[in-house]
Amino acid sequence: MRDLLITGARLADGTTGDLAVSAGRFVEASGVHDAERLDADGLLALPGLVDPHTHLREPGREDAETIATGTLAAARGGYTAVHAMANLDPVTDTAEAAEHLLALAARDAHAEVVVVGSVTKGLAGEELSEMGLMHRSSAGVTMFSDDGRCVMDSLVMRRALTYARTFGGVVAQHAQDTRLAGPGACCHESEISGRLGLPGWPAQAESAIIARDVELTQLTSGRLHVCHVSTAEGVEVIRWAKSRGVNVTAEVTPHHLYLGTREVESFDTTFKVNPPLRTDEHLEAVREALADGTIDMVGTDHAPHARQDKDHPFDVALPGMLGLEQALAVVIEVMVSTGRLDWAGVVDRMSAAPASLTGSTTQGRPIAVGEPANLVLVDPAARAVVDRDRTASKSRNNPYHGRDLPDPVVATVWAGRLTHRR
Amino acid sequence: MRHLLSAGDLSLAEATSILDVAEEMHAIQDRPIKKLPTLRGRTVINMFFEDSTRTRTSFEMAGKWMSADTINISAKGSSTSKGESLRDTMLTLDAMGTDCFVIRHGSSGAVAQAASWVRAHVVNAGDGTHEHPTQALLDAFAIRRHLRAGGDDAFEGRTIAIVGDLLHSRVVRSNVLLQRTLGSRVVLVAPPTLLPTGVEQWGCEVTNDFDAVVDEADIVMMLRVQRERMHGGFFPTAREYTELYGLTPERLARLRPGAAICHPGPMNRGLEISSEAADATNSLILDQVTAGVSVRMSVLYHLLGGSPE
């Protein structure tokens, strides 16, 4: 691994200087030899981004994504770490499954892979998975989620929050009351769903579960993370819970910050996602919440799907969309360009806060001598029309295809090596 | 016109043209030999991913009476996440040189998706709980004939009450769009649990009280209540539904003079409509069925061109 010398980069705090990297860490400029030089004049250097919510599809659906392609997409998006959700095949519900995933990542990954364990065996929502053994394994799992499915049973959720407390674990909930919508629910319940005859999810399917879960978190003194908050009502419940000191964090996806439910009028299944795209008042609420810190972080919910799983009627096609490669672009477009978030805010919401979910010592750290060398070089002014075929992902369910967006990521360095360079 | 996917796509001129040509087509039903050469050499595939008797038969007759080569495919269950994708199914049949697909599908939007993938013309013969534009056209055809018999066939100023399970009805969505284009006043009547979200933005009046509007309507269109809804918690019992929302003999007696009754079928006699109402002299229910063939001939003619004779 060659040393790196990045010259002229501006940091989030506004200072400009050269960054030297050797043996995976930032060092004094005098500490590098025969370094590969990167001219970062006019570019911003931010700590490597951390995605708290990624579907890598390996093992199980390597036709849709692999650890190699998913983490390369992450690198192209400026990420140096991703949290690999447990809804794999086999499900990450044992220490063996967690260690296997870690071994695959050690061989193939272009970013750090943080293993997320399931809350319940087989994601069935009934019996707890081996949380303690997963935690004690070499994967050191401290985050648990049945994401893709909601832990519906209140008692199971209570037990999970209580049990994970013993080792400081966090339970990440996909908050969605499946009983509040019909079986075919596939979009946001609104005037549009009524007109299109598509069964919809009301916003309260999300906020009712968040409300229950923050109460259970209070009861158990546990730790809750709310995945992909998409509604104004959900934001209000979290704001209220935080004001009462409940130990809860929350994330919002790039697509819930940027795309509205009117996209489904085309019946293009690229826009089928769960939770669904919402109406403007919800978009405004989650943007505001990300700005004021009620929502702590951005999570991509990067969900690759093979074409044959999307070429179906809207109610049958699988839900989910890509996110890793355009997440920073979307945050710049809706949060930075509009003055809602400054660069220090971006660093917090996309790097430091998600890294703190699992108490990472390698990610979300400042750019400083002695720290792990994870960074992304950003050109804040660059723009491009998104082309879904220009991707590292194996899948093409990119909802930003054809849109003019910022094109910020110039280079990514993970643990001292270049994982992406434009 | 390339496709007929939504009743909302039709301008007043287009809708009127379809109804007028349907009148010409209607004459064929009285002939001993029901055959026009109009669509000779054209291939129409009726793709029914969902069961249907009257709509499929009516499209088949419409195609055959116009000399099209009409093929019926019952593809029920063939488009699931495990089987061949809808896209592959459509591309395969499109590649055989099909001129027109008539598609019925259980999923809302599936027909519009199919239309985006194929070269051929596409007619929506009912997609999920979204739309059923030819049903709305045949309803309008039967209603216009009824109004004409009363001396004035203008839709303007007429009140059409549509009653029943609006939430799960593709018929109501297409009827609202078409009747508003034609100029009618539409009043929607349903229990609150069977009203679609946002129905107040459809440009219609909406009420939960059938009795308040039953004597205002020129047309009362009763919608079928599917048996499975009775177990879905949408209303307490069939008895209560009939009492509150059925076209009972008592409500039949309160209809204004000249008012007529429609039902897209199949009916649940005794539930949403009494036999007295279904078989009344002012019931248009069989006229709707007859109109179905004529209107579908007209739709195929408008899409596939040629001259009527």
Interface residues (C-beta under 8 A of the other chain):
Chain A: E189 S190 E191 I192 S193 G194 R195 L196 G197 L198 P199 G200 F267 T269 Q308 D309 D311 H312 P313 F314 D315 V316 A317 L318
Chain B: S79 T80 S81 S85 L86 R87 D88 H105 G106 S107 S108 G109 A110 A112 Q113 D127 G128 T129 H130 E131 R170 R173 P196 T197 G198 V199 Q201 W202
